[in-house]
Amino acid sequence: MKALIADDEQNLAADLQRRLMRLWPDLEVIAVVHDGLAAQKVMQEQSPDIAFLDIRMPGISGLDAARCARANCRVVFVTAFDDYAVAAFEQAAVDYLLKPVSDERLSRCVSRLQSTQTATSNDMMSQLQQLLQITVSEKPTVLRWLRAQVGHAVRMVAVEDVCYFQAADKYTAVFTRDAELLLRTPIKELIDQLDPEQFWQVHRGTVVNVRQIMSAQHDLLGKVRLSLRDRSEKIAVSRSYAHLFRQM
């Protein structure tokens, strides 16, 4: 069996390859690529039996790359975003893994791939319907962990440890008590994944952890600035959100 791994996070791609080799020693990983166009080229020229595809990649998405896979290529989408499940299964995905993928979940995926080597079309459709139900039931209600690139490593950060988020062009800066990290996710997309009871938007480009707020300072012009427990800088509140702090 030949496999392709495509993920724009090089460290995560390498980690997935190592874990697959441990779980499935006979699997041959013929290519590890980091953008959608490269994944598309490998599938067209080398015809892998299995393709592990990230969904959000430079060039074209994993969903678009999967469209050029040959009929008997089994596609597994590996992504940090859970809002692509239906589209993934419309592409006849065999499985859909949410990052960070646990060893147990990856092991179940490998077992499923091994058991579907001789599956009929009807069997496959039945499995896909079951898998979609499983994926929806496993879907987390809110974001709990963040993956931030730090040099050549990926750092996992608990969302509850974040003091505040700040928009930074197409990225989002993450401020914890002792670090400043950068996420590739725009803050507009991140807001929808946060617990609205714990994280309040206080500016077009700023979201604050409510548990971090110590006080709100009002000046004579009606401007509001927040003091946080674990950060020394003051957080500006725009007029649109000043009403949240009238009683402070």
Secondary structure as GFF3:
##gff-version 3
##sequence-region A 1 248
A	DSSP	beta_strand	2	6	.	.	.	ID=ss1
A	DSSP	alpha_helix	10	23	.	.	.	ID=ss2
A	DSSP	beta_strand	28	33	.	.	.	ID=ss3
A	DSSP	alpha_helix	36	46	.	.	.	ID=ss4
A	DSSP	beta_strand	50	53	.	.	.	ID=ss5
A	DSSP	alpha_helix	62	66	.	.	.	ID=ss6
A	DSSP	beta_strand	74	79	.	.	.	ID=ss7
A	DSSP	alpha_helix	85	90	.	.	.	ID=ss8
A	DSSP	beta_strand	93	98	.	.	.	ID=ss9
A	DSSP	alpha_helix	103	115	.	.	.	ID=ss10
A	DSSP	alpha_helix	121	138	.	.	.	ID=ss11
A	DSSP	beta_strand	145	150	.	.	.	ID=ss12
A	DSSP	beta_strand	153	158	.	.	.	ID=ss13
A	DSSP	three_ten_helix	159	161	.	.	.	ID=ss14
A	DSSP	beta_strand	162	168	.	.	.	ID=ss15
A	DSSP	beta_strand	171	176	.	.	.	ID=ss16
A	DSSP	beta_strand	180	183	.	.	.	ID=ss17
A	DSSP	alpha_helix	187	191	.	.	.	ID=ss18
A	DSSP	beta_strand	199	203	.	.	.	ID=ss19
A	DSSP	beta_strand	206	209	.	.	.	ID=ss20
A	DSSP	three_ten_helix	210	212	.	.	.	ID=ss21
A	DSSP	beta_strand	213	218	.	.	.	ID=ss22
A	DSSP	beta_strand	224	228	.	.	.	ID=ss23
A	DSSP	beta_strand	235	237	.	.	.	ID=ss24
A	DSSP	three_ten_helix	239	245	.	.	.	ID=ss25
###
